[in-house]
Amino acid sequence: MFPLKILSWNIEHFNGSGGYDAESRPARLDRVDRVAEYIRNESPDIFGISEVVGSTVYEKFTRKLSGYTFNITEGRQSQEILVGVRSGLTAFFTQRNEFKRSNPYLRPGALLTVRDDDVHLPILFTHLKSKPDPEGFGLRDAMFGKIFDLQKELDKAQRSFSGNPDDKSNFIVLGDMNTMGLDYYQSSHDIPQAHEISVVKSKFARRGLVAAAKTASVTWSNGTGSSYPPSDLDHVFASETLQLSNVDAQGNKVRVAGWAELDDPAAQDDWIARFSDHAPLIFEVTGVA
């Protein structure tokens, strides 16, 4: 199974036919071809794409990325998660509807479990509730609770598989978690984004899930013309039993790619216009400690 290269990417309003409005459409008419080429060049073993809209992307990916098998979430929500797995890997996919919180329009989780004779590796691709308002913040917090409930289920399954009562699952949670903070009432009652991220990291750490250090401090940008500053929305958490390779001399484990690797603001704006406001997250799992 190892090494296992994984890519996670929220591709803004990825509908396969251009942008979602007249302004963005011209730059994104051939976006499926560019994205497929980008993924092919990165050559991940597993990738998860968020904000897939409609069936066009799924149909084109199955033609353009023939070395992968695909699964996609389904439901009344407008945005889906598409998961690709390199042919030859043994894996099974389950849609986790508990993340919808009894709301048919919220997004489910996408759980892919990769296995060989000795190791099970559950990978949960997420796209959690956005917005910094009380509803969005509260739903996000509840979704984190669902992640930890799922971890308990996976731990139980791992102990049943191994026969070791102390075993825990080798679990990865990743994706766009929309950690925006809370705008509640005046600044003295708000929760800044950095505080939400710090609390979330602490919650995961208490359960043996480590926030993988990234090569950039922000993963989302709407470009130089935006009134919103760049933001840290996308994360990777991995069980402390898992070994992730370093991607730079500073010991970071996750490469924040795309526009985040460009120094020129104009080049960043161009990349965002042609691909997405979110940067791809790319990392490699090398084994189990």
NORVEN-V95416 format. One record per backbone hydrogen bond with DSSP energy under -1.0 kcal/mol. CO is the residue of the C=O (numbers start at 1). NH is the residue of the N-H. Records with the same first field share a line. If there is no record, write none. Layout:
BEGIN
CO: NH ; NH
END
This chain:
BEGIN
4: 285
5: 45 ; 46
6: 283
7: 48
8: 281
9: 50
11: 14
13: 15
14: 53
21: 25
25: 28
28: 31
30: 34
31: 35
32: 36
33: 37
34: 38
35: 39
36: 40
37: 41
38: 42
39: 43
45: 86
46: 7
47: 84
48: 9
49: 82
50: 11
51: 14
52: 80
55: 59
56: 60
57: 61
58: 62
60: 64
61: 65
65: 68
67: 87
69: 85
71: 83
80: 52
81: 73
82: 49
83: 71
84: 47
85: 69
86: 89
90: 115
92: 113
94: 111
96: 99 ; 109
97: 100
98: 101
100: 103
103: 106
109: 96
110: 125
111: 94
112: 123
113: 92
114: 121
119: 116
121: 114
122: 172
123: 112
124: 174
125: 110
126: 176
132: 183
133: 137
134: 138
135: 139
136: 140
137: 141
138: 142
139: 143
140: 144
141: 145
142: 146
143: 147
144: 148
145: 149
146: 150
147: 151
148: 152
149: 153
150: 154
151: 155
152: 156
153: 157
154: 158
155: 159
156: 160
157: 161
158: 162
159: 163
164: 167
169: 171
171: 239
172: 124
173: 237
174: 126
175: 235
176: 128
178: 180
182: 191
186: 189
191: 182
192: 196
193: 197
194: 198
195: 199
196: 200
197: 201
198: 202
199: 203
200: 204
201: 205
202: 206
204: 207 ; 209
205: 208
208: 240
210: 238
213: 253 ; 254
219: 279
220: 231
223: 226
231: 219 ; 220
233: 177
235: 175
236: 212
237: 173
238: 210
239: 242
241: 289
243: 286 ; 287
248: 251
252: 247
254: 215
255: 282
257: 260
258: 261
259: 262
264: 268
265: 269
266: 270
267: 271
268: 272
269: 273
270: 274
271: 275
277: 221
280: 257
281: 8
282: 255
283: 6
284: 245
285: 4
287: 243
END
